Amino acid sequence: MKDAFQNIIASPTPVLIDFFATWCGPCKAMAPVLSELKAELGDRVRIIKIDVDINTDLAVEMKVMGVPTFMVYKNGMQYWSEAGTFTKEALKKIIEGVENQ
């Protein structure tokens, strides 16, 4: 998974990583928000969901302390990371800021 993760975050397109768990209520609440965000931004963003219970080693390596945790990468660099729930507008603003980097 680590090599695949490195390949994903190396993208020149902003990548929004969603570290989630299937048992997490706030994670479930974010699913429609992420769907709307993808529908609105299309190819301008990649949204990748990573289950922390399946990918425990990666979650530990990325210092995920709670779920949901979101991270935004572009060209292999992390531009933002925060745990919690967010509005579509807040995530869109973060991604648009990274697009211009």
Backbone as a printed PyTorch tensor [residue, N CA C, xyz], in Angstrom:
tensor([[[  0.8260,  -1.2100,   0.0000],
         [  0.0000,   0.0000,   0.0000],
         [  0.8570,   1.2550,   0.0000]],

        [[  2.0310,   1.2050,   0.6770],
         [  2.8540,   2.4060,   0.7810],
         [  3.3060,   2.8830,  -0.5970]],

        [[  3.7590,   1.9630,  -1.4590],
         [  4.1890,   2.3590,  -2.8110],
         [  3.0210,   2.9430,  -3.5940]],

        [[  1.8570,   2.3120,  -3.4800],
         [  0.6710,   2.8150,  -4.1730],
         [  0.3180,   4.2020,  -3.6490]],

        [[  0.4230,   4.3960,  -2.3280],
         [  0.1300,   5.6990,  -1.7330],
         [  1.0870,   6.7540,  -2.2770]],

        [[  2.3750,   6.4250,  -2.3400],
         [  3.3730,   7.3760,  -2.8620],
         [  3.0620,   7.7420,  -4.3160]],

        [[  2.6400,   6.7690,  -5.1120],
         [  2.2900,   7.0410,  -6.5120],
         [  1.0660,   7.9410,  -6.6060]],

        [[  0.1030,   7.7160,  -5.7320],
         [ -1.1270,   8.5150,  -5.7460],
         [ -0.8340,   9.9610,  -5.3940]],

        [[ -0.0520,  10.1920,  -4.3200],
         [  0.1750,  11.5690,  -3.8740],
         [  1.1670,  12.3150,  -4.7590]],

        [[  1.8650,  11.6070,  -5.6440],
         [  2.8050,  12.2560,  -6.5620],
         [  2.0790,  12.9760,  -7.7000]],

        [[  0.7910,  12.8330,  -7.7680],
         [ -0.0120,  13.4060,  -8.8460],
         [  0.1200,  14.9300,  -8.9230]],

        [[  0.1870,  15.4820, -10.1410],
         [  0.1700,  16.9420, -10.2920],
         [ -1.2220,  17.5280, -10.0420]],

        [[ -2.2230,  16.6650, -10.0010],
         [ -3.5830,  17.0720,  -9.6490],
         [ -3.7150,  16.9610,  -8.1320]],

        [[ -4.3350,  17.9440,  -7.4580],
         [ -4.5160,  17.8170,  -6.0120],
         [ -5.2360,  16.5150,  -5.6470]],

        [[ -4.7500,  15.8670,  -4.5860],
         [ -5.3060,  14.6100,  -4.1100],
         [ -5.8160,  14.8270,  -2.6900]],

        [[ -7.1070,  14.5980,  -2.4890],
         [ -7.7130,  14.6670,  -1.1620],
         [ -7.7910,  13.2460,  -0.6190]],

        [[ -7.0660,  12.9830,   0.4650],
         [ -7.0780,  11.6780,   1.1000],
         [ -8.0600,  11.7240,   2.2630]],

        [[ -8.9460,  10.7530,   2.3310],
         [ -9.9140,  10.6260,   3.4160],
         [ -9.5770,   9.3580,   4.1930]],

        [[ -8.9420,   9.5180,   5.3630],
         [ -8.7110,   8.3880,   6.2490],
         [ -9.9920,   8.1970,   7.0590]],

        [[-10.6230,   7.0440,   6.9180],
         [-11.9270,   6.8180,   7.5250],
         [-11.9920,   5.4280,   8.1520]],

        [[-13.0790,   5.1740,   8.8630],
         [-13.3840,   3.8370,   9.3750],
         [-14.8620,   3.5640,   9.1200]],

        [[-15.1770,   2.3160,   8.8380],
         [-16.5610,   1.9540,   8.5070],
         [-17.5040,   2.1660,   9.6830]],

        [[-16.9970,   2.0980,  10.9190],
         [-17.8150,   2.2430,  12.1210],
         [-17.9860,   3.7060,  12.5490]],

        [[-17.3580,   4.6230,  11.8430],
         [-17.2960,   6.0410,  12.2360],
         [-18.4800,   6.8280,  11.6680]],

        [[-19.3420,   7.3320,  12.5640],
         [-20.5070,   8.1120,  12.1400],
         [-20.1450,   9.3710,  11.3600]],

        [[-19.2100,  10.1960,  11.8670],
         [-18.8150,  11.3940,  11.1080],
         [-18.2210,  11.0540,   9.7320]],

        [[-17.5320,   9.9110,   9.6480],
         [-16.9830,   9.4850,   8.3460],
         [-18.1170,   9.2290,   7.3520]],

        [[-19.1590,   8.5590,   7.8350],
         [-20.3200,   8.2760,   6.9890],
         [-21.0020,   9.5740,   6.5660]],

        [[-21.0520,  10.5430,   7.4720],
         [-21.6780,  11.8340,   7.1610],
         [-20.8970,  12.5840,   6.0810]],

        [[-19.5900,  12.3180,   5.9680],
         [-18.7670,  13.0190,   4.9740],
         [-18.9200,  12.4260,   3.5720]],

        [[-19.4160,  11.2030,   3.4500],
         [-19.5130,  10.5420,   2.1400],
         [-20.2880,  11.3720,   1.1170]],

        [[-21.4930,  11.8750,   1.4290],
         [-22.1950,  12.6740,   0.4190],
         [-21.4950,  14.0100,   0.1370]],

        [[-20.8170,  14.5610,   1.1240],
         [-20.0690,  15.8110,   0.9190],
         [-18.9530,  15.5790,  -0.1000]],

        [[-18.2390,  14.4560,   0.0500],
         [-17.1570,  14.1360,  -0.8810],
         [-17.6980,  13.8410,  -2.2760]],

        [[-18.8500,  13.2000,  -2.3560],
         [-19.4710,  12.9280,  -3.6670],
         [-19.8380,  14.2320,  -4.3640]],

        [[-20.4050,  15.1690,  -3.6160],
         [-20.7650,  16.4710,  -4.1930],
         [-19.5180,  17.2340,  -4.6260]],

        [[-18.4740,  17.1670,  -3.8060],
         [-17.2230,  17.8540,  -4.1350],
         [-16.6400,  17.3020,  -5.4330]],

        [[-16.6050,  15.9790,  -5.5700],
         [-16.0760,  15.3470,  -6.7840],
         [-16.9320,  15.7240,  -7.9900]],

        [[-18.2540,  15.7430,  -7.8210],
         [-19.1560,  16.1010,  -8.9180],
         [-18.8980,  17.5380,  -9.3720]],

        [[-18.6130,  18.4140,  -8.4150],
         [-18.3930,  19.8190,  -8.7410],
         [-17.0180,  20.0710,  -9.3510]],

        [[-15.9790,  19.4240,  -8.8130],
         [-14.6110,  19.6920,  -9.2790],
         [-14.1440,  18.7450, -10.3810]],

        [[-14.7760,  17.6020, -10.5170],
         [-14.4260,  16.6630, -11.5910],
         [-12.9620,  16.2740, -11.5650]],

        [[-12.2820,  16.4170, -12.7180],
         [-10.8900,  16.0010, -12.8600],
         [ -9.9070,  16.9440, -12.1830]],

        [[-10.3950,  18.0010, -11.5700],
         [ -9.4970,  18.9390, -10.8770],
         [ -9.0060,  18.3830,  -9.5490]],

        [[ -9.6020,  17.2740,  -9.0880],
         [ -9.2050,  16.6740,  -7.8110],
         [ -9.3570,  15.1620,  -7.8810]],

        [[ -8.4690,  14.4610,  -7.1670],
         [ -8.6310,  13.0230,  -6.9520],
         [ -9.0140,  12.8580,  -5.4940]],

        [[-10.0130,  12.0590,  -5.2150],
         [-10.4260,  11.7920,  -3.8450],
         [-10.1980,  10.3090,  -3.5750]],

        [[ -9.3590,  10.0440,  -2.5860],
         [ -8.9830,   8.6740,  -2.2500],
         [ -9.4150,   8.3920,  -0.8210]],

        [[-10.1580,   7.3120,  -0.6320],
         [-10.6110,   6.9080,   0.7010],
         [ -9.7290,   5.7560,   1.1720]],

        [[ -9.1980,   5.8880,   2.4020],
         [ -8.3360,   4.8570,   2.9710],
         [ -8.9110,   4.4270,   4.3140]],

        [[ -9.2830,   3.1550,   4.4090],
         [ -9.8510,   2.5840,   5.6300],
         [ -8.7100,   2.3290,   6.6210]],

        [[ -8.7490,   3.0180,   7.7620],
         [ -7.6640,   2.9100,   8.7430],
         [ -7.6000,   1.5260,   9.3880]],

        [[ -8.7070,   0.8070,   9.4220],
         [ -8.7060,  -0.5330,  10.0160],
         [ -8.0500,  -1.5530,   9.0940]],

        [[ -8.0830,  -1.3190,   7.8040],
         [ -7.4440,  -2.2040,   6.8370],
         [ -5.9920,  -1.7780,   6.6040]],

        [[ -5.7470,  -0.4800,   6.5860],
         [ -4.4160,   0.0770,   6.3060],
         [ -3.8130,   0.6940,   7.5670]],

        [[ -3.7390,  -0.1100,   8.6240],
         [ -3.2800,   0.3740,   9.9290],
         [ -1.8670,   0.9420,   9.8630]],

        [[ -0.9590,   0.2400,   9.1920],
         [  0.4360,   0.6960,   9.1360],
         [  0.5450,   2.0660,   8.4760]],

        [[ -0.1780,   2.2670,   7.3910],
         [ -0.1530,   3.5590,   6.7090],
         [ -0.7500,   4.6460,   7.5990]],

        [[ -1.8450,   4.3410,   8.2690],
         [ -2.4760,   5.3170,   9.1610],
         [ -1.5200,   5.7310,  10.2810]],

        [[ -0.7990,   4.7720,  10.8380],
         [  0.1800,   5.0760,  11.8890],
         [  1.3070,   5.9300,  11.3200]],

        [[  1.8250,   5.5270,  10.1640],
         [  2.9170,   6.2770,   9.5250],
         [  2.5070,   7.7210,   9.2120]],

        [[  1.2390,   7.9050,   8.8310],
         [  0.7570,   9.2480,   8.4800],
         [  0.2610,  10.0160,   9.7170]],

        [[  0.4330,   9.3980,  10.8970],
         [  0.0650,  10.0270,  12.1780],
         [ -1.4230,  10.3770,  12.2670]],

        [[ -2.2530,   9.4790,  11.7430],
         [ -3.7070,   9.6570,  11.8370],
         [ -4.1230,   9.2780,  13.2540]],

        [[ -4.5890,  10.2640,  14.0130],
         [ -4.9560,  10.0410,  15.4130],
         [ -6.4630,   9.8840,  15.6020]],

        [[ -7.2420,  10.3150,  14.6240],
         [ -8.6880,  10.2110,  14.6990],
         [ -9.2690,  10.1800,  13.3060]],

        [[-10.4990,   9.7280,  13.2220],
         [-11.1680,   9.6910,  11.9180],
         [-12.4700,  10.4830,  12.0010]],

        [[-12.8370,  11.1210,  10.9140],
         [-12.0840,  11.2120,   9.6670],
         [-10.9100,  12.1870,   9.7740]],

        [[ -9.8320,  11.8580,   9.0670],
         [ -8.7090,  12.7710,   8.8910],
         [ -8.5440,  12.9760,   7.3960]],

        [[ -8.4350,  14.2260,   7.0080],
         [ -8.2640,  14.5790,   5.5990],
         [ -6.8790,  15.1640,   5.3790]],

        [[ -6.3010,  14.8430,   4.2320],
         [ -5.0090,  15.3920,   3.8330],
         [ -5.1030,  15.7760,   2.3670]],

        [[ -4.4140,  16.8500,   2.0000],
         [ -4.3570,  17.2490,   0.5990],
         [ -2.8940,  17.2640,   0.1570]],

        [[ -2.6360,  16.5420,  -0.9340],
         [ -1.2990,  16.4460,  -1.5180],
         [ -1.3240,  16.9380,  -2.9530]],

        [[ -0.1680,  17.3710,  -3.4150],
         [  0.0410,  17.6720,  -4.8350],
         [  1.5320,  17.5090,  -5.0880]],

        [[  1.8870,  16.8050,  -6.1520],
         [  3.2860,  16.5580,  -6.5030],
         [  4.0810,  15.9830,  -5.3320]],

        [[  3.4350,  15.1150,  -4.5360],
         [  4.1210,  14.4520,  -3.4340],
         [  4.2550,  15.2780,  -2.1670]],

        [[  3.8270,  16.5230,  -2.1960],
         [  3.9200,  17.3960,  -1.0230],
         [  2.5870,  17.4920,  -0.3100]],

        [[  2.6210,  17.4180,   1.0220],
         [  1.3990,  17.5990,   1.8020],
         [  1.1910,  19.0960,   2.0280]],

        [[  0.0140,  19.5760,   1.6580],
         [ -0.3160,  20.9890,   1.8210],
         [ -1.2580,  21.2410,   2.9940]],

        [[ -1.9890,  20.2060,   3.4090],
         [ -2.9800,  20.4070,   4.4660],
         [ -3.3400,  19.0670,   5.0760]],

        [[ -3.5980,  19.0830,   6.3820],
         [ -4.0370,  17.8820,   7.0840],
         [ -4.8240,  18.3090,   8.3120]],

        [[ -6.0060,  17.7310,   8.4680],
         [ -6.8120,  18.0510,   9.6400],
         [ -7.8630,  16.9670,   9.8490]],

        [[ -8.1270,  16.6790,  11.1210],
         [ -9.1680,  15.7260,  11.4730],
         [-10.4770,  16.4720,  11.6830]],

        [[-11.5840,  15.7850,  11.4160],
         [-12.8960,  16.3770,  11.6510],
         [-13.7570,  16.3360,  10.4100]],

        [[-14.9060,  16.9760,  10.5040],
         [-15.8070,  17.0550,   9.3600],
         [-15.7470,  18.4690,   8.7940]],

        [[-15.9900,  18.5650,   7.5000],
         [-15.8710,  19.8390,   6.8010],
         [-17.0090,  19.9990,   5.8040]],

        [[-17.3270,  21.2200,   5.4860],
         [-18.3210,  21.4730,   4.4490],
         [-17.6630,  21.3070,   3.0850]],

        [[-18.4880,  21.1000,   2.0950],
         [-17.9870,  21.0150,   0.7210],
         [-17.2450,  22.3030,   0.3700]],

        [[-17.7970,  23.4390,   0.7870],
         [-17.1900,  24.7340,   0.4620],
         [-15.8040,  24.8680,   1.0800]],

        [[-15.6460,  24.4140,   2.3260],
         [-14.3460,  24.5030,   2.9980],
         [-13.3130,  23.6350,   2.2840]],

        [[-13.6870,  22.4100,   1.9390],
         [-12.7640,  21.5190,   1.2350],
         [-12.4360,  22.0600,  -0.1490]],

        [[-13.4280,  22.6100,  -0.8270],
         [-13.2070,  23.1720,  -2.1640],
         [-12.2040,  24.3190,  -2.0980]],

        [[-12.3420,  25.1750,  -1.0960],
         [-11.4300,  26.3110,  -0.9410],
         [ -9.9930,  25.8310,  -0.7150]],

        [[ -9.8280,  24.7950,   0.0870],
         [ -8.4980,  24.2410,   0.3470],
         [ -7.9060,  23.6750,  -0.9420]],

        [[ -8.6920,  22.9190,  -1.6770],
         [ -8.2130,  22.3120,  -2.9220],
         [ -7.8700,  23.3890,  -3.9490]],

        [[ -8.7040,  24.3930,  -4.0700],
         [ -8.4260,  25.4710,  -5.0250],
         [ -7.1420,  26.2150,  -4.6380]],

        [[ -6.8750,  26.3560,  -3.3560],
         [ -5.6260,  26.9750,  -2.9200],
         [ -4.4210,  26.1470,  -3.3190]],

        [[ -4.5430,  24.8310,  -3.2310],
         [ -3.4540,  23.9330,  -3.5840],
         [ -3.2590,  23.8850,  -5.1100]],

        [[ -4.3580,  24.0070,  -5.8600],
         [ -4.2630,  23.9970,  -7.3260],
         [ -3.2850,  25.0390,  -7.8240]],

        [[ -3.2370,  26.1740,  -7.1480],
         [ -2.4240,  27.3100,  -7.5980],
         [ -0.9970,  27.2650,  -7.0680]],

        [[ -0.6380,  26.1860,  -6.3870],
         [  0.7280,  26.0650,  -5.8550],
         [  1.6750,  25.5790,  -6.9310]]])
